[in-house]
């Protein structure tokens, strides 16, 4: 993973398709969809979980690799 302390989790739907990221820091746990149309929520995720855009993409890549390549 991209950090020693994971501040997010991938959310999947049937078929292990990643469709969002949930912030796991703090008490709130909102779901942020991995969708280009939800740019404001993605920016909020960066702020809340302190992820940079590159870290966000790394997180998605990690999840895709884990889901489809069986890492």
TAWO-V262218 format. One record per pair of residues at least 24 apart in sequence whose C-alpha atoms are under 10 Angstrom apart, sorted by the first residue. I is the first residue (numbers start at 0). GAP is how many residues later the second one is. If there is no record, write none. Layout:
BEGIN
I_GAP / I_GAP
END
This chain:
BEGIN
0_54 / 0_57 / 0_58 / 0_60 / 0_61 / 0_62 / 1_49 / 1_53 / 1_54 / 1_56 / 1_57 / 1_60 / 2_48 / 2_52 / 2_56 / 5_43 / 5_53 / 6_41 / 6_42 / 6_43 / 6_44 / 7_37 / 7_41 / 7_42 / 7_43 / 7_48 / 7_51 / 8_50 / 8_51 / 8_54 / 9_24 / 9_49 / 9_50 / 9_52 / 9_53 / 9_54 / 10_52 / 11_51 / 11_55 / 14_52 / 14_53 / 15_47 / 15_48 / 15_50 / 15_51 / 15_52 / 16_46 / 16_47 / 16_50 / 16_51 / 17_42 / 17_45 / 17_46 / 17_49 / 18_41 / 19_40 / 20_24 / 20_35 / 20_38 / 20_39 / 20_42 / 21_27 / 22_25 / 22_26 / 22_27 / 23_24 / 23_25 / 24_24 / 24_25 / 33_26
END
